Amino acid sequence: MLKRFARLRLITLLGGLLLASACTAQNSGDQAAAPYTEGTEYVTLPAPNHRYSDSGKVEVVEVFSYGCIHCAHFAPKAEELRKQLPPGVEFKLLPAAFSDEWLPYARAYYAAKKLGVVDQTHMALFKAKFDDHYPISTLDELADFYARQGVDRAKFMEIATSGEVTAQIKKDLDLIKSWGVTGTPTIIVDGKYRSNEVKTLDQLVAMTQWLAKRDLNGGK
């Protein structure tokens, strides 16, 4: 298990200690063609590309955790991003078990996914934890939360602690490592690009849309 807490790569949330370089393009044509700078707002990942799935579509993956307050802030924006992505691009969630404390959240996500309740519980879990301040840290507490949402508690626990989910989480950690992800929320576009030092959550959304459309159009 990778025993390291995630750290957010959002400059404004780091108290201004990190300042992103502005785009250096001077004329409006260059600015329109490349509104974000490789190596600053995003980085190109080394080949071969490591994708989360083999669906054949361009994939936008948010590496997140229910234990991350920044992910809670990003969640409604991520939902809007999902709706705005063009045909041929799909949005996926990947829970990061960066620490023992975050492992239960990854287990809970995969149990909810298996039970088909992610759509109805995703935002509700963030709200319960960070807005309503319910004690939701352990797997038992997470099971209580899902039970309140109408999920069979015993079935939830059975799936969350299964060998299948354990294997998936280990696979996820290997993939996250190959992407060089050290913080959440982080966006990976088609296994090729990783969000880096962005100024705001809105910029993260806009840049993701730009990268996804560019990749969909063959890198143009």
C-alpha positions in Angstrom: 0.0 0.0 0.0 1.3 3.4 -0.9 1.5 5.2 2.4 1.4 8.8 1.2 -1.3 11.4 1.6 -2.4 13.1 -1.5 -1.7 16.7 -2.0 -3.7 19.0 -4.1 -2.0 20.7 -7.1 -4.2 23.7 -7.2 -2.1 26.8 -6.7 -4.7 29.0 -5.1 -5.5 26.4 -2.5 -1.8 26.2 -1.5 -2.0 29.8 -0.3 -0.2 31.2 -3.3 3.1 29.5 -2.5 3.2 28.1 -6.0 2.8 30.5 -9.0 2.0 29.1 -12.4 3.8 30.6 -15.4 1.5 32.4 -17.8 1.2 31.2 -21.4 4.0 32.8 -23.3 2.2 33.0 -26.7 1.9 36.7 -27.6 -0.4 36.8 -30.6 -4.1 35.9 -30.4 -3.7 33.1 -33.0 -1.2 31.2 -30.8 -3.2 31.9 -27.7 -6.3 30.3 -29.3 -4.3 27.3 -30.5 -2.6 26.6 -27.2 -4.3 28.3 -24.2 -2.5 26.0 -21.8 1.2 25.3 -21.4 2.7 21.8 -21.5 4.8 21.4 -18.4 2.8 24.0 -16.4 -1.0 23.4 -16.4 -0.6 19.9 -17.8 2.1 17.4 -18.6 2.4 14.8 -21.4 2.9 11.4 -20.0 5.7 9.1 -21.4 4.7 6.3 -23.8 3.3 3.8 -23.7 -0.1 5.2 -22.8 -1.6 3.6 -19.7 -5.4 3.8 -20.0 -8.0 2.9 -17.3 -10.1 1.0 -19.7 -10.1 -0.5 -23.2 -13.5 0.9 -24.3 -12.0 2.5 -27.4 -13.3 5.9 -26.5 -11.2 8.9 -25.4 -11.4 8.7 -21.6 -11.2 11.4 -19.0 -10.4 10.0 -15.6 -10.7 11.9 -12.3 -8.4 10.5 -9.6 -10.3 11.3 -6.4 -11.1 10.3 -2.9 -14.2 10.7 -0.7 -11.7 11.7 2.0 -10.5 14.7 0.0 -12.3 18.0 0.6 -10.9 19.5 -2.6 -12.5 16.6 -4.5 -15.8 17.5 -2.7 -15.4 21.1 -4.0 -14.7 19.7 -7.5 -17.4 17.1 -7.6 -20.3 19.4 -8.9 -17.9 20.8 -11.5 -16.8 17.3 -12.5 -20.5 16.4 -13.0 -21.0 19.3 -15.3 -17.8 18.4 -17.1 -19.1 14.9 -17.7 -22.2 16.2 -19.2 -20.4 18.7 -21.5 -17.8 16.3 -23.0 -18.3 15.6 -26.7 -19.5 12.3 -28.1 -16.6 9.9 -28.3 -15.3 11.0 -24.9 -16.3 9.3 -21.6 -15.8 10.3 -18.0 -14.6 7.9 -15.4 -13.8 8.0 -11.6 -10.8 6.3 -10.1 -10.6 6.2 -6.3 -7.1 6.8 -4.9 -6.1 4.7 -1.9 -3.1 6.9 -1.1 -3.1 5.9 2.6 -4.7 3.4 5.0 -7.1 6.2 5.9 -8.3 6.5 2.3 -8.5 2.8 1.6 -12.1 2.5 3.0 -13.3 5.1 0.6 -11.9 3.2 -2.4 -13.5 0.0 -1.2 -16.8 1.9 -0.7 -16.7 3.3 -4.2 -16.2 -0.1 -5.8 -19.0 -1.6 -3.7 -21.3 1.2 -4.7 -20.3 0.8 -8.3 -21.0 -2.9 -8.2 -24.4 -2.3 -6.6 -25.3 0.4 -9.2 -25.7 3.2 -6.8 -22.8 5.6 -7.5 -25.0 8.1 -9.4 -27.4 8.5 -6.4 -24.7 8.4 -3.7 -21.6 10.2 -5.1 -22.6 13.7 -4.3 -24.5 12.7 -1.2 -21.4 11.1 0.4 -19.4 14.3 -0.1 -22.2 16.4 1.4 -22.7 14.0 4.4 -19.0 14.1 5.2 -18.0 17.7 4.6 -21.2 19.7 4.8 -23.2 17.8 7.4 -20.0 16.6 9.2 -21.2 13.0 9.7 -18.4 10.8 11.1 -17.6 8.8 7.9 -14.1 7.5 8.0 -14.2 3.8 8.6 -15.7 1.1 6.5 -18.4 0.5 9.1 -19.3 4.2 9.1 -19.4 4.1 5.3 -21.6 1.0 5.4 -24.0 3.0 7.7 -24.1 5.8 5.2 -25.0 3.6 2.3 -27.6 1.8 4.4 -29.2 5.2 5.0 -29.3 5.5 1.2 -31.3 2.2 1.0 -28.4 -0.1 0.2 -28.2 -3.5 1.8 -25.6 -3.1 4.5 -24.5 -6.7 4.5 -24.2 -6.9 0.8 -22.2 -3.6 0.7 -19.7 -5.0 3.3 -19.4 -8.3 1.4 -18.4 -6.6 -1.8 -16.3 -3.9 -0.2 -14.1 -6.4 1.5 -14.0 -8.9 -1.3 -10.8 -10.1 -3.0 -12.0 -8.7 -6.3 -12.2 -5.2 -4.9 -8.8 -5.6 -3.2 -7.2 -6.7 -6.5 -8.8 -3.7 -8.3 -7.4 -1.3 -5.8 -3.9 -2.7 -6.1 -4.3 -2.4 -9.9 -5.4 1.2 -9.5 -2.4 2.1 -7.4 -0.1 0.7 -10.1 -1.9 2.8 -12.7 -1.8 5.9 -10.6 1.9 5.4 -10.0 2.5 5.1 -13.8 0.7 8.4 -14.3 2.8 10.1 -11.7 -0.3 11.2 -9.7 0.5 12.7 -6.3 -2.6 14.7 -5.5 -6.3 14.8 -5.9 -8.3 15.8 -7.8 -6.1 15.0 -10.8 -7.4 14.5 -14.3 -5.9 12.1 -16.8 -6.9 12.3 -20.4 -6.6 9.1 -22.4 -3.5 8.0 -20.5 -1.6 10.7 -22.3 -2.0 13.9 -20.3 -2.1 14.7 -16.6 -3.3 17.9 -15.0 -0.5 19.7 -13.2 -0.4 23.2 -11.8 -3.8 24.8 -12.5 -4.9 28.0 -10.9 -8.6 27.2 -10.2 -11.1 24.4 -10.4 -12.8 26.1 -13.3 -9.5 26.2 -15.2 -9.1 22.4 -14.5 -12.5 21.9 -16.2 -11.7 24.1 -19.2 -8.3 22.5 -19.7 -9.7 19.0 -19.5 -12.3 19.9 -22.2 -9.6 21.3 -24.4 -7.3 18.3 -24.0 -10.1 15.8 -24.6 -11.3 17.6 -27.8 -7.7 17.9 -29.0 -7.1 14.2 -28.4 -10.4 13.3 -30.1 -9.3 15.2 -33.1 -6.0 13.4 -33.4 -3.9 15.8 -31.3 -4.9 18.9 -33.3 
